[in-house]
Amino acid sequence: MFAISRRAVATLPKRPVASSVHLGRYEQSVIRIGRRNFSHSPRRQAQSPGERNAVGVFTPISAALFIATGVGLFFYFRYEKQKLLEEREKERNSRQYGRPQVGGPFSLTKSTGEPFTDKNLLGKWSLVYFGFTNCPDICPAELDKVGSVLDQVEPELGKIFMPVFISVDPARDTPDRIGRYLTDFHPSFVGLVGSYDIIKAACKAYRVYFSTPPNADPNGDYLVDHSIFVYLMDPEGRFVEAFGQSADSDQIIGRIREEVAEWEKERGGKTAL
């Protein structure tokens, strides 16, 4: 009773297939563009044997360029190094020309009786102080300050310093007396004495004022007025700085570090000549 004739089925209205999807104009255009681009994408061309062999290998031209570049860099850096050395030398000379003319030749006697000249200062950083053994307070304080500086810089920079004490009281300060006096201070101090004329010449070279008269009584009870400076001299015996009584140990140490570092940078050693 459920049989349907073929003609009846044929006359039924057709429905859309469920799997088909209705696309808008935009979607259809995107699909067409994608198909066109995909269908026309170029295939990767195979490399020729010559190209494969050139990968990672110097060609004669590239090797020549590499060598030429290396040679050019060598001469460039050599030129720049020489230029830098010349600039440093000019800077060093300009600093030297700007320094006061302090220091010079002298010939004195050590507390041990041995001769000592300005040549003995070479190769060391010298801290030179002028004073006298009967000085009640200022000289001991300045010598203690020099000793404190040495106690701090020598462990750091080495035994490259020479503290020097030059007496401005030739009438009373004998070699033996100045030797005993310096035992209360840093053990590396070098005590120097001389005649009045020799001391006067040394003081003039270092621009030191002192008031000792030439005919002072060795047994007299008098004080000597004198300049109060500690002179820092470089390993060539040239003046670097004069530290007055107001300069504390930290200021002196800071300047010494700066000068030694600059010297080592230029000369290749802390005391190199």
Salt bridges, closest charged atoms under 4 A:
GLU89 OE2 - ARG92 NH2 2.49
GLU91 OE2 - ARG95 NH1 3.45
GLU114 OE1 - LYS110 NZ 3.49
GLU142 OE1 - LYS145 NZ 3.33
ASP151 OD1 - HIS186 NE2 3.46
GLU154 OE1 - LYS159 NZ 3.20
GLU154 OE1 - HIS186 NE2 3.98
GLU156 OE1 - ARG257 NH2 2.96
ASP169 OD2 - ARG172 NE 2.60
ASP176 OD2 - ARG180 NE 3.07
ASP234 OD2 - ARG99 NH1 3.43
ASP234 OD2 - ARG238 NE 3.04
GLU236 OE1 - ARG238 NE 3.27
GLU236 OE2 - ARG267 NH1 3.11
GLU241 OE2 - ARG255 NH1 2.48
GLU259 OE2 - ARG255 NE 2.96
GLU264 OE2 - LYS270 NZ 3.73
GLU266 OE1 - ARG92 NE 3.98
GLU266 OE2 - ARG95 NH2 3.05
